[in-house]
């Protein structure tokens, strides 16, 4: 599914990546233009102030004209002062603009995360995805805050410096420009290598973050199975990959400084000798008055490159990070998200499917699978010709060994994945014709992987219906069997949950998940091994509440314990992606087939 649209070609070209990044300044172009004008003036102040030195020396100091010297020296000071103020101003403006750009960039990233299909996250570590929001965005903001304005300043400086040098003396400028071009060629060649290694550095860092995140989440498992040494070896290898990429990147970057400094000193030395010879042979009529500012320009010509190298790491890191961000933003989103035309609407406190403006059908909760085939990989089917139906108010249970395809069926109903062949209907409507938002609002789900947010118990229970009242929350908690432990907590419903509710037991977390399902009222309820983390004692407490939760709803249950599905309307036994038996509890026991073996323990359920 990780297809990338044509925009991904931007990652192949630094200039196009930079252009796309600058597109985020849309709406702030006036501020960006002001920054550019202030940067240009800052460069002008530095260059023109030096150019005025020639006239001050020739017409003021050497001519012993005190008034002229004071007047033009004061003018130079004013130009430099205004340049310093312009420098301070554009730095502050750029910081504010860059923060707004990064704000928009993070917004686009989280929108992309929410829009990507579930299967994308099945193949990615959380730490790797987090790197887009942290390392890649941080490298981008550092460049926006510090480097891009300095790049413009450096370009203006080098152009203005070379122009003024030619105005002083063409022949000496040709010599100086030759060495300046040598510096430019070296930076161009070296930057290609730097960019490659910085890209690799960002990639290895995201992998390293993923490794760290996985180790932190699995720290108890690591310790329980004495896997610390193996985990350390895996981390050590990934950390070493990052070290090698970083070393190569910084080696080539830091090579710029000594080379540029050496060439600039060589340029200054050659121009000094040539300048003295020009004065001696009368080729520089203005003498020392012209040579002094010229040599200052020669020294200043290295400054833009020094600025460039000082920010080189930041720039290359930003380009590498931006390329990764834009590649991520260009991933395909969930298919058909905006192509479904049927939506869920509420009319007089009753929900209907709106087929069109004049056609509405009641929301009931009927589910039908017709000859459904599906595989996470096209050549490897997980479900093969699965057909069944669940009418309003029925409880359908799925049992079978691990890998039989139970959870996959649930994922297809909510379109976490799309089927390869066949048809799935909800109330007689093809689920592909239903808008994803409406399809998922019409379904309530409790999975075996309970996720609770860093918020109060109150807000976690009413997560599906934010407008729920406290009384509705308490009623849902009662149905879900969570009241007995919530009322024993010091802050009751205002108790804060942290780090996926680590301050609660596994069973308590699952009970809150059941309460969250109870507060939502769609007619289809999916229980994916919902009692897998509840002990036997807690299970007995919640059984009566579960009956209330399932009342007047179509319920699809994936069984972890066969005792929980004895009262199901129908039990479907799956094996290798096919339904091999169906019937109620008594009927299946009479068959003495797969279910009979599972129930009596001769075959393991898990």
CORVENBEL-V426029 format. One record per helix or strand of 2 or more residues. SS is the DSSP state (a for helix, b for strand). FROM is the first residue (numbers start at 0). LEN is the number of residues. If there is no record, write none. Layout:
# CORVENBEL-V426029
[[SS/FROM/LEN] [SS/FROM/LEN]]
This chain:
# CORVENBEL-V426029
[[a/5/7] [a/13/12] [a/28/33] [a/65/50] [a/117/5] [a/125/43] [a/169/48] [a/218/6] [a/227/53] [a/287/23] [a/311/18] [b/341/6] [b/349/7] [b/358/4] [b/366/8] [b/382/8] [b/394/5] [a/405/8] [b/420/6] [b/428/2] [a/430/3] [a/435/6] [b/442/4] [a/456/8] [a/469/10] [a/482/4] [a/491/3] [a/505/14] [b/523/5] [a/535/15] [b/553/5] [a/561/4] [b/569/6] [b/577/6] [a/584/7] [a/593/6]]
